[in-house]
């Protein structure tokens, strides 16, 4: 059975480009984006890891740590790092897990049957400070991920954790939000600004302060 939303993210120890880590200890108190890539020295992966490095300031603002996993060894990751820096414009600033025995990849179901080899697909796990899995995404190997979307989802999760709201289609920070159906319109007007009842079950409001 695969990992489901709300499950505790499996813990593991592994060698990385930043040394040996215990995953839960490494991310203690932080959100994490754990993502796999098929192999080192591959074109799509080079652009993705470069983009992740460039987003470090944005991740830091949100209390997020990024960590990648590949079936290649640490020496290979280290040899690849200069390419990532040159192509992406930012030096590698997050760990890449070495997983030559596939222990992490199999723990997180990152190797899919029928793909023709034992490299990982492009899986993404967003994990909260309590180690709960809050989002999973899986892309085919030929399609690069949208890291703007990953940041957007983190923003949405962090906001909806703090207030009884949901985000509508195509929401982005600063847009209006949807009041929880469990809250009455009158109560919503006491708690939020700009409450508008479109349907009894659909009430818009301005995003909570600080979101």
Phi, psi and omega in degrees: 000135181284173178283131182250160176301135182093344176292152170287127179298127181303137177275159178199161168246145183200156171279139179223176176294346176254015181100183182285136180229154162258119191304309182296323176291320181299321183262007187312123179082359184241160163284159177218145169247108178257122183220146182255153173225150189300317184190158175288160178056041174240149192292311183297316181299322180300317179292323182292314181291327174297319178294320179297317178299320180292338181271005186305317180299318179294319177296318180300321179301330185260004181068040185244137172249136176259144176209133181251161178224139177215154179284357179278159181281169183300318180303319178296316178301314182295323178291333181278335187306319179298325177296317179300316180296317183290316182289318184271344178085003180221134179296149178302126186226024176213158184282148169246124181283136171268125185226054183295336178267004176067015184294317178287317180301318180285326177300323181257012176055048183265354178250118187257135176301146176087000180278349174093354177202188182251018175279161185277149170280180183270082179267149177227134174233123171261125189234132186273177183298338177272009179070019176273138177284123184251341177204142171230140175222144174225122179252151171292161183298333185277355186242120177287148181284156175261101183285340170298322178293322179297316177296319180300317180295320177300315177302315181295316180298316182293323178291314183288343172289332186267340186216153181282067180225165172233167178252137180280179178306138175061020181300145170218160183307134183100340178285163176290158183239175181250130179288143178302136176300340180284350182253136178289159179298320180296317177296322179298321180293333176284332186263326187238158174269151171067033181290131180226123179270110178270319172220161178304332181260359182228104179237125177274155173207159172291148180301143179303148179302139178087000180265000000 
